[in-house]
Every structure is written in C-alpha cells, then in structure tokens.
Amino acid sequence: MRRTTLVTAVAAASALVLTACGGGGGSDAGDSGEVTFWDTSGPNESPVFSRLAQDCATKGGYKVKTETVAFDQALNNYRTAAQGGQGPDVFRAEVAWVPQLAKLGYVVDLTGTELANDTADFLETPLGSTKFEGKTYGVPQVTDSLALFYNKKLLADAGVEPPKTWDEVKAVAAKLGGEKTIFINNDAYYALPFIYGAGGDLVDADAKKIVVNSPENVEALETAKGLLDAKAATTALDPANSYNNMQAAFTSGEVAMVVNGPWSVADYLKGTAFTDAANLGIAPVPGTTAGEGTAPVGGHDYVIRQGTKAKDSAVKLIACLSSVESQVTVAKELGLLPTRKSAYDNADVKANAVVSAFEPVVAAAHPRAWIPEGGQLFDPLKIAYADVLAGKKDAKTALDEVAKTYKDTVVPDYTVG
C-alpha cells in the first residue's frame, strides 16, 4: 500500500466502475451467509488477508468471497456501488473514509453490536477513527504512522547517527552526499510530520476553525523547503511520480534516508541496498527540536455496507479478522501494526523488528481530525506543498490559498482562525 491523496476525489456514477469491481457482490447474498469482502491492501498484503478471511469463514460456518480493489480506486468504487444499493458486505476502509461514509449513510451503525461493546483492548487513537457523532461505524484493522527509514551502512560509513531534528539533517548532509541525504516526498500526507512537529494542524475540529495557514505551518513548510535550499535533500520535480521516485532512490542506495510507513518495508527489502535486511534502520521522524518529531496516524478500519443482507455473517467475519489472533498473524507475517494493545504483548510480535520500531512512533503519533471532510483536506495541501518545495510559491501565500479552498469548498461552516 502507498499513501496517496487521489482517493479523495468525488465518485462518478458509472456502470463500468461496478463491473470492474465485481458488481453487486454481497448485495445478492441474501441470508445464505455469504460475505463479499473488498480488500484494499496491496499485492504484498492481500494474500495474507485473503487467507485469514477464508480461515475465519471456515471456522464460523459461513462463506466469504474476497475481492481485491486498488486502494486509489476503492473509495470512489465503494461510494458508487453503495449509492446503488450494491457493493461488498465488508469493506476495508482507510481511516479518513469512515466518518465520510457514515455521514452519507453508506455504512452500518455498529453501536450495540458485539463489535462495539468490548473495545477496551483497542488503541485509543485508531479507535477514534471508527466514531461519528458518538456512534461506532467501524472496527480498527491496522494502524500506521510515518518514521525515518535509513540506510545503516551509509550512515555508519559517514560516522552519522540517525538525526533527531531537521537542523541535524542539515548538519550531517555534507557527510552523506548533500542532496543524497534524504528524499522528501511532496505529497500532503508527508507534509504532516513537519506540520505536527512544529505544533501546527490543518483544522481545529472542536472549535470549527481552519488553521492550515497558521504561523506554525508556515514555519513547517519553510523548514522542508530549507532542506532543499541547503542542498541537504532532494525531491521530485514531477509530483505525480514523487512516491515512486522516492522508493527507487532509497531501495537502490542513492539516498540515505526517507520518511515512510510500515507498508513500505516489503518493497525496501526487495531493493539492492537491503539484500541484507539488517541494513534497514527505522527511527522516529525528526522534529523542530529533539524529541518533538510527531507523525500522523493512519491505518484502516473494517466497515459493513448499509443494506447488506448478510449482516450477521459480516459481523462474525470482522470479529474474527480483528481478533488478537488475527492481528498477531498480520504483524508477524507482514510487519503491519496491530490496533489491539494485547497483540503487542505477543512474543512473536515483539520480535518483529518493524513492529518494535514503530510501536513508540504510534504511541506518540498525532491524531487526525476524524470528520467527514478529513480526506478532502489533502488535495489542496498537496498542491500547495509541491509548489512550495518547487519554489513556485512562498509558504505563506500557498497556505493562505489552501485556507481559502477549505473555506470555499471543504468546510464552509468553519472560520479561518
């Protein structure tokens, strides 16, 4: 899986979309106990999730059909299908999608079901993503965040420790090849460590204020641009290929560091720089000051489509897929981060280097605004961030434009704070 902001586009009603994703799927399951599950994970993960789903169905006495849907098409496809009373019974939704789908009435209110009655074992922040207006609409599947990945050999050969601040990144750049020190992905999600680390945010949901153009955020984007200006970092000239360029540069050993999430590890270990897996280092993202680097919370939740005719079986499937046993399997085999506290106590999970490295990162991660418009906050920021890094606009001008877009089209009932 990769983080992208493309999934926030508004769905267009199209028969082709329905056909491409299996059409009605679970809507025709009746009471037969057959559940259609749309899995939005990537090729590195889907075989494990599909196997777990089949195991759950076998144990539970129902049938499950897993359909893999491309992550960057999944939200639009689901919205279009659900609007027509079709689609899967169970959907693996990115955390930002849940309140949006709840507001639209496309997912089942799980309040009062077994899925919402015993949630004490779930981590607080991922659990928050399942709520909308005081009700529960999802169950946390996996959580994630962003960390600093580094090439241990390159840093050791240069006599450099993983930097804890962005100023330290600048300071060690001469030893690491200048622009080859770190690749900055210019997508909006990857701007959040700079923003949160500087004490900023995009909106204040409680106060209904737009704060994306705050002085803290201006400073944050200037910090990112300052790394490029100091020849301590590189980025992609073409925003559309930024993520792929970052991955290629790091896996080949061309750059020493990147900021990314646990989903990227499987790809890194296929690269020439990490034929020895022990060469891959993971540390918290740097901050404005040491110890204050803060990354965003991401991840996925399970939801049930409103109108499903297989609700009972869907509840059983989610209960099984989100169990401690299932989460331990996912952590062990894929290095993805559990959402249950007790899963981290498992000896095999503790022994997983990726999960172990990310556990403190997730514990300190910054919650996002769990509002229906949360996913729509990224596209305007993506444009602004790329423009700032490319030197097309200064940070203040770019962020003022984002604030205006938020006010005009995303959260018109908010004030600009």
N, C-alpha and C positions, 0 to 999 in steps of 0.2 A: 504494500500500500504506500502511496505517497500523499502528502498533504497538498491540496490544491484548492483554489477558490472558484474553480469553474462550476462546481456543483451548486452554486447559489443562484444560477440563472432560473428564470421562471419557466416552468414546464409548458410546452406547446402540445395541445391535444393532437395526437397523431396515431392513426391505426398502425403505422409502421413501428412505432415505439412498442406498442402492445405485442405485436407479432414477434419483434426481436427478443423480447424478454419472456416469452412463454405464455403470453396472453393471459387468460383468466386465472390460470393456476389454481390456487386454493379456493377461489370463489365457487367452484363447482364441486368441491369435495363433499358437500352435504354433511351428513353426520357419520360418514364412513370411518372417520378417524384418520384421514389422510391429510397431512400438513405440507403445504408448499413453503419452503424456506428460501428467501433470497439472501444469499451470502455475498457481501460486497468486499470481501477481502481479496488480496491479490494472489497470484499463482504460487507464491511461497507458502501461503497460509491456508488456502481453500481446501486442499486435500485433508488437512487435519480437522478443520471444522466440519467438512462433509462426513468424515468418518465418525466423529463424535455424534453428529446428528443421527446417523444410522444406528449407532450403538444405543443412543437414547430411545429411539423408536422401537428397537428390538426389545429392550428392557421394559418399555412402557406399554407395549401391546398396541401400537398404532403404526401408521406408515408415514414416511417423510420423503419428500422429493426436494432435493437441494438444487437450486438454480444459481449459478454464479453470474452476478451482474457487475459490470465495470463500475468502479467506485465513482468516476466522474460523470456517469450517466444515471446512477442509481436513484438519486433524489427526484430528478425530473421524471424518470420512468415510473417510479412509485406513485408520485402525485397524479400523473396522467391516468394510471391504471385505477388507483383508488377513487378518483373522481368519477369513474365509470362503474364503480362497484365491483372492480376486478382487482387482480394482483395477488400477491402472496398472502399467506396466513401469518407468517412470521417474517420480519424484516430486520436486518442488521443495519441500524441507522447510526450515522455519525452523531456525536452528542449534540451538536448545534441544530440538528434537524428535528429533534424530539419536540421541543415546545412549538415549533412551527407546524408540525403535523398535528399536534394536539389542538392547536387553535383552529386549524382547518377542519377538525373532526374526522381525520383520516386514521386515527389510531384509537384503540380501546382504552378506556379508563380502567386501570387495574386496581384502583383503590378498593379495598375489601376482599381482594382475591389473595390466594396464598403467596403470590409473587410480591405483594406489598405489605404483608402482615409481619414478616420477620426479616428486617433489613439491617439489624444492628451490626452484622458482620461486614457490611459494605463500607468502603472508604467514603468519607463524608462528601468530598467534592464530586467524585463520579456519580454518587447517588443524587446529588443536587441536579444533575443534568436530566434526570428522569421525571422531574416535577414541573407542573404548570398549574398556576393558580391554586396551589395547595393540594392538587391531586397527583397521583402517580400514573405515568403513561409508559414507563419502560423499566427495564432491568439492566444494570450495568454489565457489559460483557468484558471488555478490556479497557484499561486506561492507558494513557501515554503522555509524554511531555517531550521537551527538547533538551538535549545535552550536548556537550562539546565532545566530538569524536576526534581522536588524534592518532597520528602515526608514531608509535612509541620509538621506533628506530630513528626516525628523522629528528624527533625532539632530543633523544639521548645523544645522538651524534653531535648535535648542536649545543649540548650542555644546557638544555632548556627544560624547565618544569611546566606542566600544563598551566597556562595563565589563569588567574582568578579575576582579573579586571581587564577592561578593554585597553587601558593605558599600558598594562603589561604586555598585551598583544603587540602594541606599537613598539615597545621596548625590545622585544625579542625578534622582531621582524628581520633585522639585518642578519641575524644568525640563521634564519630559516628561509632565506631567499627572497626577502622583500614581499612582493605581491604573491609569492607562493606560500605565504604563511597560513592564510585562511581564505576560504571561498565563502562569500556572503550571498546566499540565495535571496533574490529580490522579491520573493512572494510575501504577501502580507502576514501570513502566519509566522514567518521567520523574522518579522519585524518586532514581534511581541516580546522576545527576551530583552531587546533594547528598551522598549517602552515600559514594560513592567519593572525592569531593573532600575529605571530612572524614576520610578514612583508614579508613572502615568497609567492611563487606561483609555479605552475607546468611548465608553459611555458609563454614566453612573445610573444604573437601572433603578435603584431605590429612590433617587432624587429626580429621576427622569431628566437628566442633563446630558448633553453631548460635550465630552471633554477631550475629544481626539486632538484638538488644536491647542492643548494646554502647553504652558512653558516647559513642563517636564517632557512632553512628547516631542516638542521642537528640539530640545536638547538630545533626546534619544536618537532621532534621525540624523542629527548633526554628528553624533558620535559614530554612527555607522558610516556616514559619508567621510568622516575624518579618517577612518582607517584606510579608505581608498585613496584619499588625498595624500596620506603619509606613505603610500606605496607599501602598506602593511597587509593589504588584502586585495582580492580580485573579485569580480562579479561578471555576470553575463550581459553582453550588450543587447541580446535578444531576450526579453523577459519570458517569452513562451518556452524557451529552452533552458531556463536558469537551473531548474532542478536537475535535469539530465546532465547538464554541463558540470554541475557541482559533483554529482555522483561519479562521473567519468574521471574528473580531476583527482578525486580523493582515492578511488579504487586503484588508479594507476600509480599513485605516489607522487603525482605532480604537485599537489598541495598537501600541507602538513596537517591541517585541521579543517573541520566543518562543523556546523550545528545541525543536528538532525535527530530523528526519533528512533525508538527501538525497532520499528518496522524495517529500517534500512539495513540492519545488521546482516541479514541473509545475503543481500546484494554485495555488501562490502567484502564478505568472506569469499566471494567468487572472484575478487579482483587480484591482480598480480601483487599488489602491495600487502595483501593479507592472506597469502597462501599459508602463512603461519598465523593462526587465529589469535595467538597471544600478542601479536603486534598491534592489535586494535585496542586503543585506550579509550575510556569513557570517563568524563568528569563533568561537574556542574557547569552550566554556561557562565561565562564571565559576567561581571556586573560593573556598575559605575564605581563601586568600591568593593573591596574584598568581602566575600560572604553575602553579598546582596544581589547576586545574579538570580533572576527569577524567570522561570519559563512558564508557558501556558499549559493548561490542562486540555488534553484531547481524549480521544477514545471513541468507543462505540457502545450502543445500547441495543437490547432486543425490544421490539415493539410488536403488537398484534394489530392487524388491519381491522378497522371498524367494518362490520358487516360480514366478517368471516363466519362460515358455517362449521368451522372446526375449532371453536374457541377452547373447548376443554382439552383437546389434544395439543393445541398450541401452548396452553398454559403448562402442560406437562413437559413439552419439549423445552421451553425456556427454563423451567425449574431445573431440568437436568443439565442443560448447556451452561447454566450459570452456577452450578453447584461447585463446591470446593474441589471435588474430584476432577471435574472438567477443567476448571481453571488451573489446577496443578498440571494437568496434561498439556494445556496450551503453553504455560510458562516453561515447562521442561523442554518441549519439542520445538517451540517457536521463539522463545525468549521474549514473548509479549507479557505485559504487566497485568497481574490479577487485580480485580476490583474488590476481592474479599480479603480482609485482614488476615484471617486464619490461613489462607493459602501461602502467605509469606513465611509462615512458621514451618512449612514442609521442608524437610532436609534437602530434597532434590531441587526445590525452588531456590533455597538459599545457596545451593552450589552453582546455580546458573549465573555466570559472570555478568550477563546483560541485565537480568532482573536485579541482581545485587547492586549493580552500579546505578540503576535508575530508581531504586526504592527511595533513597533520600531526596532525589530530584523531584519525584512525585509528591513526597511529603511536604516539600517547600513550594510546590507549584502554585501559580496564581489562578484562582477560579475565573472563568469567563462569565459574561452576562448570559444567564440562561433565559433568554427572551425569544419570542418567535422570530424576531428580526436579526437574531445573533449572527446567523450565517451570512446575511446580506451586508454586514459591516465590512466584510473583507475585500470585495471587489473594488470599491472606491479607494481603500487604503493601498491595495496592491498597485494601482496606477500611480498613486502619489509616491509610494516608497520607491518604485522603479524610477520615477522621474527624478527624485532627489538623488539617488545613487548614481544616476547617469549625468547629473549636473544640469538637468534641464530646468529645474526649479529649486528655489531655496526651501528649506523645511517649513518655515512659517507659511509661506504662500501655498505650498502644496497641502498642508494640513488644514488651512482655512477653507480650501476648496472641498476637502473631504467633509469638514463640518457642515458646509452648506449642502452638500449632497445628502448627508444623513438627514438634515432638517427637511429638505425638499422632498425626498423620496423614500427614506428608510424609516425614520422615527419622527414624523412630523409633529407629534404631540410632545416631543422633548424640547427643552430650551437649550440654547447654546451657552454652556457655563464657562 
